């Protein structure tokens, strides 16, 4: 299983909104996420399930990603990805799944602690994930301790810089060369 951990995009400052869970993405945050989807497509990130924190900025992030990637299933808002959730709870949800690619959209430090749990078996440390950043962790066998291996961690800027694969000279799908 490939687990993609995506931190929500840039959101309104705390002082602009009375409740933290109501903070929405800024226009800049939305724009950066749309551009970052170039990198997601280039890296062949096409999740079969998308889980998100129920908080506004994470829901908005998940919707942008789903739209850009052509994801037609329901986005699943789960309490296990809320900012104050325990990383072990989301790990238990992941263990029950039988999919090749799953995306989780959430917050720091929760996502970073979940990443640490999956790659080290501990939540004491954490992986730093910038706003709009993406981590790929591969899990081949949940019985292994720790079960996951980190494959890459990319910022939103790095994702947006990625271009579509270019055809090489001689890469003609129709003919064969002799």
N, C-alpha and C positions, 0 to 999 in steps of 0.2 A: 504494500500500500504506500502511495505517495501522499504525505500529509503536507498541505500548504498552509502556513500560518501567515495571515495578512493582517497587519495593523491598520486600523482605520486611517483615513486621510486627515489632513489638517482641518481642525474644527475651530469654531468660535471660541474666544477666550472665556474663561470662567465668569468674569465679571459682567459679561454681556447677557447672560442667561441665568434666571433664578435657580434652576435645578441642573446639576451636571448632566444627568441622563437626557436632558432636552437639547444639549448643545448640538448644533447642526454643522455639517461640513461648510467650509468657506468656499467661495467661488474658485479660489486658487487651489484648494484641496480637491474639488471636483475635477477641475481641468487636469491637474497632475495625474489623478487616477485614470481618467480617460486615456491620456497619453501613455501611461504605464501599461495599459492593456496590449500595446504593441509588443512589449517584452513578454507578456504572458502568452500571447499567441506564438511568438518566436520560440519560446521554451516549451511549447505544446502543453500548456496548463489548461486542461479542459476537465474540471471536476465533475464527478457524477453526483455529488452532494455538496451543498454549500450550507454550512452552519454559521450563525452569527450571534453576537451579543444582541440582546433586545434594546440596547441603547441607540438612540437616534443616529448618531454619527457612524456607528458600525452598520446599522441597517442600510443607511444611504450608500455606504461603501460597497456592501454586498450587492445592492441593486445595480450599481454602476458596473461592477465586475460581471454580474450575470448578463446584463444587457449587452455589454461589449463582446462577451465570449459566446453569445447565442445560447446561454443556459436557459432551458425552458421549464425545468422542474421548479417546485416551490423552494424558496429560501427558507431555511428553518431557524427561527430565533429561539435560542435555548439559554436557560439560566446558567448552565455550566460554562458559558463564555462571558457572563456578566463580570464587570471589573472586580467585584469582591468574591468571586467564585474560587473554589479550590481547584488547582490544576489536575489533581487526581480524579476529580469527578468527570472532567472532559476526557481524560485518558480512558476511563471506563467506557464511555460512550464509543470512543474510537475502537476499542477492543471488540465491540459487538458488531462492527461493520465489516462487510465483505465487498469492498469497492477497490478499484485501482487508484483512483484519485479523489481526495476529499479536501475541501478548503474550509478553514476556520477563520472567521473575521472577528477581531476583538481588540483588546487593549493591552498596554503595558501597565504594570509588570506581569500581568497574568499570562499573556502569550509567551513571554520570555521564560517564565517559570515552567510553563508547560513544555516548551522546547527543551529546557534543561532536564526535566523529568524524563522525556522521551529519549534523550541522548546520553544521560548520565545515571538515570535512576533516582536522582535527587532533585528537590526543588529549592535547595539552599542558594544555589547560584542562579543566574538567568542569562539568557541570550538577549543582547540589545537589538531591538527592532525599531527602526525609525518610522515615523508616520508614513503610511503608504508602502512600507517595506514588506518584503516577502521572504520567508524561509521555507526551504524544502527539506523535509525529513523523510527518509525511506525506512519503512518497517517491513521486514521480511518475515519475522517470527516473533510474536508477542512473548514466547517462552524465553527468549534470550534476555539477559540482563546486562545492560539496558537494551531495549528492543530496537531503538532507532539509530540511524546514522544521518548526520547533517550532510546534505549535498551542496547546498549553497544558501547564501543570505544576500539579498540585493536590496538596494534603496529604491525609492520611487524614481529618482533621477536615472539610475542605471537601467531600470526597466524601460523608461521612456526613450532612452538612447538606442535601444535595440531596434534593428531594422528587420524587415522581412527577409527570409533566406533568398539569396540571389542564385539563379541558375548558373552553373559552370558551363563553359564552352564545351560542347559535345554532349550536354545533358539533354538530349532530345528524347522525350518519352516514346515517340512514334517509331523510330528506326533503330537499327542495330548497326554498329560499326564492325567492319572486318578488316 
